[in-house]
């Protein structure tokens, strides 16, 4: 399995390490697993395109499957772009300030073809003072909360960087953010805390409309923090190509970037991710990149090792994360972690179960919370007997220690 993960990461990158002879040795089962991983992590269109770029031949069934996914991605991209333009017109007509985050810019402006960068949703950053007004406007225009997202917008903002996602009339998920970084995970101050953040924003042409976006330098920091500190790399390897194409296509103010990184404790995480990008895209120029971390870590060696975490099994991510948190803590740390899970605050319970945090009814939901945790812990403890999942959790635990 590790061999197939390394092969897939090499195939979607600019490393010229895979030969036709190596691909010819893969079995049908190997190709099935490679395709499944690429689909799960939204890199199938990129895999299809890179195979063409590298003139590598794969079985017809594999090529046809990847080509079909690429075409579907291109069609969905048109739908997402149309929704972005609709949102732009609506917010502009209300004189609401916003910027489109991450995928909207990367797919429309940075990647060679928009289909190479699939999007799950559209993220918009709104100034905190305007967030409630924008939310009300979208509700008036037919946007609704999907049933699975519970809790009020106010409760969400206490623990998250965005309010509950909205579903547009055309079926696109839209997230309204008032922060860039997750408040519980990020070691650096949020980008919106910088008075110059909004002044650095740019506009770019998308289908004839001038759409506001985050500056490339701020976007680079956002991508890195999101992948490393928010997700511990379980959101997939797209971050590698996101950053590679961003650096190649745009001008990065490296002095400002490293200055922003130094404000918090995120330099090791940033350096690690940039070494990953350098490993898979050797031609990318990155200024002032250290080779040794603050704890003496060998960044180049650890980059290749931790990059494999980006291809962890999608369905088992929560189990891996829980196992790693248990492994990374001492006895006291484990006790505190379990207590926080058993007895979350009333506000967090309101977020989990869509109940008023000020009502005494909130206490009636704690037994349900404990039942859910029992079922989850049964799955987690069962995973400890699985060597592959246990090894994955150990690597995540090592990464947790590394990033602290």
Secondary structure by P-SEA (a helix, b strand, c coil): caaaaaaaaaaacccccccaaaaaaccaaaaaaaaaaaaaacaaaaaaaaaaaacccccaaaaaaaaaaaaaaaaaaaaaaaaaaaaaaaaaaacbbbbbccaaaaaaccccccccccccbbbbbccccaaaaaaaaaaaacccccccccccaaaaaaccccccbbbcccbbbbbbbcccccccccccccccccccccccbbbbbccccccccccaaaaaaaaaaaaccccccccccaaaaaaaaaaaccccaaaaaaaaaaccccaaaaaaaaaaaaaacccccccccccccccccaaaaaaaaacccccccccaaaaaaaaaaaaaccaaaaaaaaaaaacccaaaaaaaccccccccccccaaaaaaaaaaaaaaaaaaacccaaaaaaaaaaaaaaaaac
